[in-house]
Amino acid sequence: MRLAGYFPELEDELYGFTTNGFMGDHSPNHADAMMWGISDLFPELCKHSDEKPLVVQPQIRRPSPNSWMRA
């Protein structure tokens, strides 16, 4: 992602996000505003609450009678 301009406060907040959550000193107001803007510009990227979550069922492999791993 590239920003058109110089936004030091936003960049500092974006650096505060880790896989464990936000580790910054203050609330991520600028980053929050950026995400709201992106979700308004690109609504197809957002999951809507009225949609059912996608559940993927694992495939059950049954050995064929000609399998080399017959039980």
Gaussian input, Z-matrix of N, CA and C with variables (Angstrom, degrees):
# hf/3-21g

backbone

0 1
 N
 C     1     B1
 C     2     B2     1     A1
 N     3     B3     2     A2     1     D1
 C     4     B4     3     A3     2     D2
 C     5     B5     4     A4     3     D3
 N     6     B6     5     A5     4     D4
 C     7     B7     6     A6     5     D5
 C     8     B8     7     A7     6     D6
 N     9     B9     8     A8     7     D7
 C    10    B10     9     A9     8     D8
 C    11    B11    10    A10     9     D9
 N    12    B12    11    A11    10    D10
 C    13    B13    12    A12    11    D11
 C    14    B14    13    A13    12    D12
 N    15    B15    14    A14    13    D13
 C    16    B16    15    A15    14    D14
 C    17    B17    16    A16    15    D15
 N    18    B18    17    A17    16    D16
 C    19    B19    18    A18    17    D17
 C    20    B20    19    A19    18    D18
 N    21    B21    20    A20    19    D19
 C    22    B22    21    A21    20    D20
 C    23    B23    22    A22    21    D21
 N    24    B24    23    A23    22    D22
 C    25    B25    24    A24    23    D23
 C    26    B26    25    A25    24    D24
 N    27    B27    26    A26    25    D25
 C    28    B28    27    A27    26    D26
 C    29    B29    28    A28    27    D27
 N    30    B30    29    A29    28    D28
 C    31    B31    30    A30    29    D29
 C    32    B32    31    A31    30    D30
 N    33    B33    32    A32    31    D31
 C    34    B34    33    A33    32    D32
 C    35    B35    34    A34    33    D33
 N    36    B36    35    A35    34    D34
 C    37    B37    36    A36    35    D35
 C    38    B38    37    A37    36    D36
 N    39    B39    38    A38    37    D37
 C    40    B40    39    A39    38    D38
 C    41    B41    40    A40    39    D39
 N    42    B42    41    A41    40    D40
 C    43    B43    42    A42    41    D41
 C    44    B44    43    A43    42    D42
 N    45    B45    44    A44    43    D43
 C    46    B46    45    A45    44    D44
 C    47    B47    46    A46    45    D45
 N    48    B48    47    A47    46    D46
 C    49    B49    48    A48    47    D47
 C    50    B50    49    A49    48    D48
 N    51    B51    50    A50    49    D49
 C    52    B52    51    A51    50    D50
 C    53    B53    52    A52    51    D51
 N    54    B54    53    A53    52    D52
 C    55    B55    54    A54    53    D53
 C    56    B56    55    A55    54    D54
 N    57    B57    56    A56    55    D55
 C    58    B58    57    A57    56    D56
 C    59    B59    58    A58    57    D57
 N    60    B60    59    A59    58    D58
 C    61    B61    60    A60    59    D59
 C    62    B62    61    A61    60    D60
 N    63    B63    62    A62    61    D61
 C    64    B64    63    A63    62    D62
 C    65    B65    64    A64    63    D63
 N    66    B66    65    A65    64    D64
 C    67    B67    66    A66    65    D65
 C    68    B68    67    A67    66    D66
 N    69    B69    68    A68    67    D67
 C    70    B70    69    A69    68    D68
 C    71    B71    70    A70    69    D69
 N    72    B72    71    A71    70    D70
 C    73    B73    72    A72    71    D71
 C    74    B74    73    A73    72    D72
 N    75    B75    74    A74    73    D73
 C    76    B76    75    A75    74    D74
 C    77    B77    76    A76    75    D75
 N    78    B78    77    A77    76    D76
 C    79    B79    78    A78    77    D77
 C    80    B80    79    A79    78    D78
 N    81    B81    80    A80    79    D79
 C    82    B82    81    A81    80    D80
 C    83    B83    82    A82    81    D81
 N    84    B84    83    A83    82    D82
 C    85    B85    84    A84    83    D83
 C    86    B86    85    A85    84    D84
 N    87    B87    86    A86    85    D85
 C    88    B88    87    A87    86    D86
 C    89    B89    88    A88    87    D87
 N    90    B90    89    A89    88    D88
 C    91    B91    90    A90    89    D89
 C    92    B92    91    A91    90    D90
 N    93    B93    92    A92    91    D91
 C    94    B94    93    A93    92    D92
 C    95    B95    94    A94    93    D93
 N    96    B96    95    A95    94    D94
 C    97    B97    96    A96    95    D95
 C    98    B98    97    A97    96    D96
 N    99    B99    98    A98    97    D97
 C   100   B100    99    A99    98    D98
 C   101   B101   100   A100    99    D99
 N   102   B102   101   A101   100   D100
 C   103   B103   102   A102   101   D101
 C   104   B104   103   A103   102   D102
 N   105   B105   104   A104   103   D103
 C   106   B106   105   A105   104   D104
 C   107   B107   106   A106   105   D105
 N   108   B108   107   A107   106   D106
 C   109   B109   108   A108   107   D107
 C   110   B110   109   A109   108   D108
 N   111   B111   110   A110   109   D109
 C   112   B112   111   A111   110   D110
 C   113   B113   112   A112   111   D111
 N   114   B114   113   A113   112   D112
 C   115   B115   114   A114   113   D113
 C   116   B116   115   A115   114   D114
 N   117   B117   116   A116   115   D115
 C   118   B118   117   A117   116   D116
 C   119   B119   118   A118   117   D117
 N   120   B120   119   A119   118   D118
 C   121   B121   120   A120   119   D119
 C   122   B122   121   A121   120   D120
 N   123   B123   122   A122   121   D121
 C   124   B124   123   A123   122   D122
 C   125   B125   124   A124   123   D123
 N   126   B126   125   A125   124   D124
 C   127   B127   126   A126   125   D125
 C   128   B128   127   A127   126   D126
 N   129   B129   128   A128   127   D127
 C   130   B130   129   A129   128   D128
 C   131   B131   130   A130   129   D129
 N   132   B132   131   A131   130   D130
 C   133   B133   132   A132   131   D131
 C   134   B134   133   A133   132   D132
 N   135   B135   134   A134   133   D133
 C   136   B136   135   A135   134   D134
 C   137   B137   136   A136   135   D135
 N   138   B138   137   A137   136   D136
 C   139   B139   138   A138   137   D137
 C   140   B140   139   A139   138   D138
 N   141   B141   140   A140   139   D139
 C   142   B142   141   A141   140   D140
 C   143   B143   142   A142   141   D141
 N   144   B144   143   A143   142   D142
 C   145   B145   144   A144   143   D143
 C   146   B146   145   A145   144   D144
 N   147   B147   146   A146   145   D145
 C   148   B148   147   A147   146   D146
 C   149   B149   148   A148   147   D147
 N   150   B150   149   A149   148   D148
 C   151   B151   150   A150   149   D149
 C   152   B152   151   A151   150   D150
 N   153   B153   152   A152   151   D151
 C   154   B154   153   A153   152   D152
 C   155   B155   154   A154   153   D153
 N   156   B156   155   A155   154   D154
 C   157   B157   156   A156   155   D155
 C   158   B158   157   A157   156   D156
 N   159   B159   158   A158   157   D157
 C   160   B160   159   A159   158   D158
 C   161   B161   160   A160   159   D159
 N   162   B162   161   A161   160   D160
 C   163   B163   162   A162   161   D161
 C   164   B164   163   A163   162   D162
 N   165   B165   164   A164   163   D163
 C   166   B166   165   A165   164   D164
 C   167   B167   166   A166   165   D165
 N   168   B168   167   A167   166   D166
 C   169   B169   168   A168   167   D167
 C   170   B170   169   A169   168   D168
 N   171   B171   170   A170   169   D169
 C   172   B172   171   A171   170   D170
 C   173   B173   172   A172   171   D171
 N   174   B174   173   A173   172   D172
 C   175   B175   174   A174   173   D173
 C   176   B176   175   A175   174   D174
 N   177   B177   176   A176   175   D175
 C   178   B178   177   A177   176   D176
 C   179   B179   178   A178   177   D177
 N   180   B180   179   A179   178   D178
 C   181   B181   180   A180   179   D179
 C   182   B182   181   A181   180   D180
 N   183   B183   182   A182   181   D181
 C   184   B184   183   A183   182   D182
 C   185   B185   184   A184   183   D183
 N   186   B186   185   A185   184   D184
 C   187   B187   186   A186   185   D185
 C   188   B188   187   A187   186   D186
 N   189   B189   188   A188   187   D187
 C   190   B190   189   A189   188   D188
 C   191   B191   190   A190   189   D189
 N   192   B192   191   A191   190   D190
 C   193   B193   192   A192   191   D191
 C   194   B194   193   A193   192   D192
 N   195   B195   194   A194   193   D193
 C   196   B196   195   A195   194   D194
 C   197   B197   196   A196   195   D195
 N   198   B198   197   A197   196   D196
 C   199   B199   198   A198   197   D197
 C   200   B200   199   A199   198   D198
 N   201   B201   200   A200   199   D199
 C   202   B202   201   A201   200   D200
 C   203   B203   202   A202   201   D201
 N   204   B204   203   A203   202   D202
 C   205   B205   204   A204   203   D203
 C   206   B206   205   A205   204   D204
 N   207   B207   206   A206   205   D205
 C   208   B208   207   A207   206   D206
 C   209   B209   208   A208   207   D207
 N   210   B210   209   A209   208   D208
 C   211   B211   210   A210   209   D209
 C   212   B212   211   A211   210   D210

   B1=1.4282
   B2=1.5170
   B3=1.2955
   B4=1.4571
   B5=1.5156
   B6=1.3058
   B7=1.4522
   B8=1.5211
   B9=1.3207
   B10=1.4634
   B11=1.5154
   B12=1.2988
   B13=1.4532
   B14=1.5112
   B15=1.3116
   B16=1.4577
   B17=1.5217
   B18=1.3289
   B19=1.4575
   B20=1.5293
   B21=1.3360
   B22=1.4724
   B23=1.5263
   B24=1.3419
   B25=1.4603
   B26=1.5302
   B27=1.3314
   B28=1.4621
   B29=1.5174
   B30=1.3270
   B31=1.4603
   B32=1.5234
   B33=1.3290
   B34=1.4706
   B35=1.5244
   B36=1.3307
   B37=1.4577
   B38=1.5253
   B39=1.3276
   B40=1.4640
   B41=1.5252
   B42=1.3418
   B43=1.4684
   B44=1.5269
   B45=1.3346
   B46=1.4534
   B47=1.5161
   B48=1.3260
   B49=1.4675
   B50=1.5222
   B51=1.3225
   B52=1.4615
   B53=1.5224
   B54=1.3058
   B55=1.4639
   B56=1.5276
   B57=1.3356
   B58=1.4610
   B59=1.5222
   B60=1.3185
   B61=1.4536
   B62=1.5180
   B63=1.3152
   B64=1.4578
   B65=1.5155
   B66=1.3245
   B67=1.4554
   B68=1.5258
   B69=1.3278
   B70=1.4586
   B71=1.5154
   B72=1.3405
   B73=1.4642
   B74=1.5218
   B75=1.3306
   B76=1.4560
   B77=1.5222
   B78=1.3103
   B79=1.4595
   B80=1.5311
   B81=1.3322
   B82=1.4689
   B83=1.5310
   B84=1.3335
   B85=1.4624
   B86=1.5228
   B87=1.3287
   B88=1.4636
   B89=1.5305
   B90=1.3266
   B91=1.4655
   B92=1.5242
   B93=1.3208
   B94=1.4565
   B95=1.5289
   B96=1.3285
   B97=1.4654
   B98=1.5280
   B99=1.3352
   B100=1.4570
   B101=1.5289
   B102=1.3414
   B103=1.4603
   B104=1.5253
   B105=1.3375
   B106=1.4646
   B107=1.5239
   B108=1.3211
   B109=1.4606
   B110=1.5163
   B111=1.3263
   B112=1.4676
   B113=1.5226
   B114=1.3355
   B115=1.4598
   B116=1.5270
   B117=1.3346
   B118=1.4705
   B119=1.5197
   B120=1.3251
   B121=1.4639
   B122=1.5275
   B123=1.3282
   B124=1.4622
   B125=1.5317
   B126=1.3336
   B127=1.4728
   B128=1.5234
   B129=1.3263
   B130=1.4638
   B131=1.5283
   B132=1.3251
   B133=1.4577
   B134=1.5236
   B135=1.3242
   B136=1.4637
   B137=1.5201
   B138=1.3164
   B139=1.4543
   B140=1.5181
   B141=1.2972
   B142=1.4474
   B143=1.5237
   B144=1.3187
   B145=1.4575
   B146=1.5273
   B147=1.3514
   B148=1.4615
   B149=1.5245
   B150=1.3276
   B151=1.4630
   B152=1.5198
   B153=1.3153
   B154=1.4571
   B155=1.5279
   B156=1.3303
   B157=1.4594
   B158=1.5281
   B159=1.2945
   B160=1.4556
   B161=1.5204
   B162=1.3244
   B163=1.4631
   B164=1.5206
   B165=1.3007
   B166=1.4591
   B167=1.5189
   B168=1.3072
   B169=1.4587
   B170=1.5271
   B171=1.3136
   B172=1.4638
   B173=1.5267
   B174=1.3081
   B175=1.4629
   B176=1.5188
   B177=1.3181
   B178=1.4607
   B179=1.5202
   B180=1.3153
   B181=1.4630
   B182=1.5199
   B183=1.2889
   B184=1.4623
   B185=1.5235
   B186=1.3108
   B187=1.4665
   B188=1.5303
   B189=1.2864
   B190=1.4658
   B191=1.5256
   B192=1.3402
   B193=1.4712
   B194=1.5206
   B195=1.3159
   B196=1.4716
   B197=1.5216
   B198=1.3121
   B199=1.4608
   B200=1.5160
   B201=1.3016
   B202=1.4600
   B203=1.5247
   B204=1.3436
   B205=1.4666
   B206=1.5134
   B207=1.2975
   B208=1.4627
   B209=1.5142
   B210=1.3070
   B211=1.4721
   B212=1.5079
   A1=109.06
   A2=116.01
   A3=120.89
   A4=109.92
   A5=115.14
   A6=121.37
   A7=108.86
   A8=117.26
   A9=121.79
   A10=108.06
   A11=116.13
   A12=121.14
   A13=110.66
   A14=115.24
   A15=121.68
   A16=108.30
   A17=116.86
   A18=122.94
   A19=109.04
   A20=117.64
   A21=119.32
   A22=113.69
   A23=118.76
   A24=120.21
   A25=110.93
   A26=115.91
   A27=120.20
   A28=110.79
   A29=117.20
   A30=120.36
   A31=111.35
   A32=117.09
   A33=119.88
   A34=111.27
   A35=116.84
   A36=120.00
   A37=111.29
   A38=118.03
   A39=120.42
   A40=111.06
   A41=117.38
   A42=120.14
   A43=111.53
   A44=117.65
   A45=121.28
   A46=114.37
   A47=117.70
   A48=120.23
   A49=109.93
   A50=115.04
   A51=121.17
   A52=108.36
   A53=116.84
   A54=120.51
   A55=111.42
   A56=117.22
   A57=122.09
   A58=112.26
   A59=118.07
   A60=121.66
   A61=110.93
   A62=116.19
   A63=121.63
   A64=109.64
   A65=117.02
   A66=122.59
   A67=112.22
   A68=116.86
   A69=120.41
   A70=111.80
   A71=114.83
   A72=121.23
   A73=112.46
   A74=117.25
   A75=121.75
   A76=109.93
   A77=116.31
   A78=121.66
   A79=109.41
   A80=118.20
   A81=120.77
   A82=112.26
   A83=117.76
   A84=121.97
   A85=112.71
   A86=117.46
   A87=120.73
   A88=110.73
   A89=116.28
   A90=120.10
   A91=110.58
   A92=117.13
   A93=121.36
   A94=110.47
   A95=116.48
   A96=120.66
   A97=111.01
   A98=117.06
   A99=120.32
   A100=110.70
   A101=116.69
   A102=119.57
   A103=111.61
   A104=117.82
   A105=120.35
   A106=110.07
   A107=116.65
   A108=120.19
   A109=112.36
   A110=117.00
   A111=120.78
   A112=110.30
   A113=117.26
   A114=119.43
   A115=111.80
   A116=117.56
   A117=119.81
   A118=111.42
   A119=117.41
   A120=120.92
   A121=112.21
   A122=116.65
   A123=121.66
   A124=109.84
   A125=117.89
   A126=119.93
   A127=113.44
   A128=118.28
   A129=119.87
   A130=111.76
   A131=118.20
   A132=121.17
   A133=112.21
   A134=117.45
   A135=122.05
   A136=110.82
   A137=115.84
   A138=121.66
   A139=107.95
   A140=118.03
   A141=122.07
   A142=109.95
   A143=116.90
   A144=121.02
   A145=113.04
   A146=118.87
   A147=119.85
   A148=112.34
   A149=117.72
   A150=120.78
   A151=109.69
   A152=115.37
   A153=119.70
   A154=108.39
   A155=117.25
   A156=118.80
   A157=110.60
   A158=115.04
   A159=121.04
   A160=108.89
   A161=116.54
   A162=121.97
   A163=107.14
   A164=114.99
   A165=120.47
   A166=108.30
   A167=116.08
   A168=120.91
   A169=108.99
   A170=117.03
   A171=118.57
   A172=110.53
   A173=115.05
   A174=119.36
   A175=109.27
   A176=115.04
   A177=120.51
   A178=106.91
   A179=113.88
   A180=118.40
   A181=109.10
   A182=114.65
   A183=120.22
   A184=107.53
   A185=116.21
   A186=117.87
   A187=110.93
   A188=114.28
   A189=118.39
   A190=108.86
   A191=117.78
   A192=119.31
   A193=112.67
   A194=116.71
   A195=120.19
   A196=112.30
   A197=117.46
   A198=122.18
   A199=110.05
   A200=117.22
   A201=120.45
   A202=111.04
   A203=116.93
   A204=120.65
   A205=111.02
   A206=118.21
   A207=121.01
   A208=110.87
   A209=115.62
   A210=119.65
   A211=110.28
   D1=138.23
   D2=178.10
   D3=-121.94
   D4=142.92
   D5=177.42
   D6=-103.54
   D7=138.10
   D8=177.93
   D9=-93.49
   D10=87.29
   D11=-178.35
   D12=135.70
   D13=-173.56
   D14=-179.07
   D15=-115.36
   D16=115.35
   D17=-176.52
   D18=-129.73
   D19=78.77
   D20=-174.64
   D21=-63.19
   D22=-37.45
   D23=-179.51
   D24=-66.53
   D25=-42.56
   D26=178.33
   D27=-64.68
   D28=-43.50
   D29=179.91
   D30=-62.66
   D31=-40.74
   D32=177.92
   D33=-62.46
   D34=-40.70
   D35=179.14
   D36=-68.23
   D37=-39.86
   D38=179.97
   D39=-65.34
   D40=-33.62
   D41=176.48
   D42=-68.24
   D43=-20.61
   D44=-179.31
   D45=-78.14
   D46=-11.07
   D47=179.86
   D48=-82.54
   D49=129.90
   D50=178.14
   D51=-129.10
   D52=-179.41
   D53=176.64
   D54=-69.49
   D55=-14.45
   D56=177.22
   D57=-96.70
   D58=6.06
   D59=-179.03
   D60=110.56
   D61=-165.66
   D62=-178.31
   D63=-82.86
   D64=125.70
   D65=-178.03
   D66=-114.79
   D67=25.85
   D68=-179.64
   D69=-84.37
   D70=175.57
   D71=-178.51
   D72=-79.73
   D73=-33.30
   D74=-175.35
   D75=-123.25
   D76=177.07
   D77=176.80
   D78=-65.58
   D79=139.67
   D80=-178.38
   D81=-79.46
   D82=65.17
   D83=-176.30
   D84=-62.82
   D85=-44.95
   D86=-177.87
   D87=-67.16
   D88=-43.43
   D89=179.18
   D90=-66.03
   D91=-37.19
   D92=177.69
   D93=-63.33
   D94=-44.03
   D95=178.35
   D96=-64.16
   D97=-37.06
   D98=178.29
   D99=-63.93
   D100=-41.58
   D101=-179.35
   D102=-68.14
   D103=-37.44
   D104=175.78
   D105=-62.90
   D106=-41.12
   D107=178.62
   D108=-64.28
   D109=-42.57
   D110=178.56
   D111=-64.40
   D112=-40.98
   D113=-179.31
   D114=-68.11
   D115=-29.86
   D116=175.40
   D117=-74.12
   D118=-37.54
   D119=-178.83
   D120=-75.09
   D121=-34.29
   D122=-176.14
   D123=-127.84
   D124=72.25
   D125=-175.20
   D126=-64.82
   D127=-22.63
   D128=-179.45
   D129=-69.85
   D130=-13.93
   D131=178.03
   D132=-81.83
   D133=-12.96
   D134=-175.25
   D135=-98.06
   D136=143.53
   D137=174.45
   D138=-88.57
   D139=128.33
   D140=-179.15
   D141=-90.17
   D142=147.83
   D143=-174.38
   D144=-68.93
   D145=-19.71
   D146=-179.90
   D147=-82.78
   D148=-6.64
   D149=178.09
   D150=-83.72
   D151=143.64
   D152=175.74
   D153=-77.48
   D154=142.90
   D155=178.19
   D156=-67.77
   D157=145.95
   D158=179.05
   D159=-75.52
   D160=122.59
   D161=178.76
   D162=-113.81
   D163=120.84
   D164=-179.85
   D165=-101.71
   D166=120.96
   D167=178.88
   D168=-87.81
   D169=132.80
   D170=178.29
   D171=-68.64
   D172=145.54
   D173=177.70
   D174=-76.67
   D175=136.82
   D176=176.05
   D177=-99.10
   D178=118.09
   D179=-179.14
   D180=-90.48
   D181=120.62
   D182=176.67
   D183=-105.70
   D184=129.85
   D185=-178.83
   D186=-67.78
   D187=139.46
   D188=176.65
   D189=-81.08
   D190=160.16
   D191=-179.97
   D192=-62.96
   D193=-21.53
   D194=-179.63
   D195=-95.68
   D196=9.53
   D197=-175.99
   D198=-72.71
   D199=148.73
   D200=177.46
   D201=-78.90
   D202=-12.35
   D203=178.23
   D204=-106.37
   D205=46.46
   D206=179.20
   D207=-64.87
   D208=143.26
   D209=179.84
   D210=-91.29

